[in-house]
């Protein structure tokens, strides 16, 4: 078991609901937190609550990420939680929207890993955690760009875990499903398809702690039905697509897209 107490943790996306839950769980475990996010006011309030350091940062800006890493100092654990959604047909998204989502969801975690992994390897200890999505394990309607970023993140982290294993640096990826009290699903304010369960932000936060402490490669935070569906998606994509349609995912996706357009 890896002891988190006293470890210096950089948490991105800390100002959002899921980020706050992760921050509070890490604080309760004794971590010394460096919190990052775009909402400076919300970040400052959380930092005051948790006696943490707050550094505002735009994850779509590579130079801002470099500034964050320099200001954060030596980091024992990275929790890359920042992410943005895009629920829409690809034909409706502008090049700027495509760039922003890929920059935040995929390029930023890669850049943070590149910046922090070297010193962890030299010390022979450290951990990199990436908050992905079940959308990185299976396809769903109107999620082509979002899923592309999450599938890409999964491939990156699986390879990175192999590359860093000999240096005693852990790599974990968390795959939340629909979270009912935080994040893009909660923000949309719509009901999930019949029979599709949800989880809480606290369950995701506990999964992050568990992944670090036990050096777990992947942790899914989703009902059993969704986890089973992700296995089918890997083995038989066409069968999975038929199951998704039968579950009413297309109508749900259209409602989700309508909420995204208003955001």
C-alpha positions, -999 to 999 in steps of 0.1 A, spaced: 0 0 0 13 35 -9 8 60 19 -6 93 5 0 112 38 25 140 33 27 136 -5 26 167 -26 -3 163 -51 -11 184 -82 -48 182 -90 -61 197 -122 -98 206 -128 -100 211 -90 -127 239 -92 -154 217 -106 -177 194 -86 -157 162 -93 -125 180 -86 -137 193 -53 -147 158 -42 -112 144 -52 -95 173 -35 -113 167 -2 -106 130 -3 -69 136 -9 -68 162 19 -85 137 43 -58 112 34 -31 137 44 -20 149 10 -5 184 6 -24 198 -23 -16 221 -53 -50 229 -69 -54 240 -104 -84 251 -125 -98 280 -146 -122 294 -120 -98 314 -98 -125 324 -73 -137 288 -67 -102 276 -67 -92 301 -40 -121 292 -18 -113 255 -20 -76 262 -13 -85 281 18 -108 253 30 -81 227 25 -50 247 34 -38 242 -2 -19 261 -29 -40 274 -57 -27 281 -92 -51 291 -119 -43 275 -153 -59 271 -188 -53 235 -198 -58 245 -235 -27 267 -234 7 248 -235 26 277 -221 2 281 -192 7 244 -184 45 250 -184 40 279 -160 18 257 -137 45 230 -135 72 255 -127 51 271 -100 40 238 -85 75 227 -77 83 191 -69 52 169 -72 48 133 -59 14 126 -74 -4 141 -104 -42 137 -107 -51 150 -141 -88 156 -138 -95 186 -160 -117 178 -190 -144 193 -212 -174 178 -230 -187 179 -266 -220 161 -272 -228 170 -308 -225 157 -344 -189 163 -356 -203 184 -384 -216 210 -359 -182 215 -342 -159 242 -353 -121 237 -357 -116 258 -326 -140 236 -305 -122 205 -318 -88 219 -309 -99 230 -274 -113 197 -265 -83 177 -277 -60 202 -261 -77 199 -227 -87 162 -227 -56 147 -243 -27 170 -250 -27 186 -215 -24 152 -196 4 142 -220 23 175 -214 19 172 -177 32 136 -178 61 147 -199 70 175 -175 66 155 -143 76 119 -151 114 126 -154 119 138 -118 97 109 -105 119 84 -124 150 100 -109 135 97 -74 123 62 -80 88 70 -68 56 88 -79 22 83 -93 3 97 -123 -35 94 -122 -58 103 -152 -95 108 -149 -110 95 -181 -145 83 -188 -164 51 -197 -167 69 -231 -130 58 -235 -141 21 -234 -171 21 -257 -189 42 -283 -221 61 -278 -241 84 -301 -230 121 -306 -198 115 -286 -173 110 -315 -149 138 -305 -152 133 -267 -147 95 -271 -117 101 -294 -100 121 -267 -108 94 -240 -99 64 -262 -66 83 -269 -60 89 -233 -65 52 -225 -40 42 -251 -15 67 -238 -18 57 -202 -16 20 -209 17 25 -227 30 50 -201 24 25 -173 46 0 -192 73 26 -197 75 38 -161 70 4 -143 108 -2 -139 112 32 -123 86 24 -96 63 52 -109 27 42 -110 1 51 -137 -36 48 -131 -67 57 -152 -101 62 -137 -132 56 -159 -163 72 -144 -197 65 -159 -226 89 -154 -220 109 -122 -252 122 -108 -240 150 -86 -211 166 -106 -197 170 -141 -212 172 -175 -241 147 -169 -252 164 -137 -249 198 -154 -271 188 -182 -299 180 -158 -315 151 -178 -325 116 -168 -303 86 -179 -318 59 -202 -340 34 -184 -320 8 -165 -287 28 -166 -274 35 -132 -253 64 -119 -226 69 -93 -215 98 -71 -184 121 -72 -174 107 -38 -172 72 -54 -149 86 -81 -128 103 -54 -124 70 -35 -114 53 -67 -86 78 -71 -73 71 -36 -76 33 -41 -58 35 -75 -29 54 -59 -26 33 -28 -28 0 -46 -11 11 -79 -41 -1 -100 -38 3 -137 -75 9 -144 -105 15 -122 -141 18 -136 -166 37 -115 -198 26 -131 -227 1 -125 -221 -35 -134 -243 -32 -165 -221 -4 -179 -189 -22 -171 -202 -54 -188 -212 -33 -219 -176 -19 -221 -163 -55 -223 -188 -63 -251 -177 -30 -269 -141 -42 -269 -149 -77 -281 -178 -71 -305 -183 -34 -314 -213 -40 -337 -231 -60 -311 -224 -33 -286 -238 -7 -310 -270 -26 -313 -273 -29 -275 -267 9 -271 -295 16 -296 -318 -8 -279 -312 9 -246 -325 42 -260 -291 59 -260 -298 78 -292 -328 97 -277 -307 103 -246 -278 116 -267 -301 140 -285 -313 155 -252 -277 157 -240 -268 175 -273 -296 200 -268 -282 208 -233 -247 211 -247 -258 236 -274 -273 258 -247 -242 258 -226 
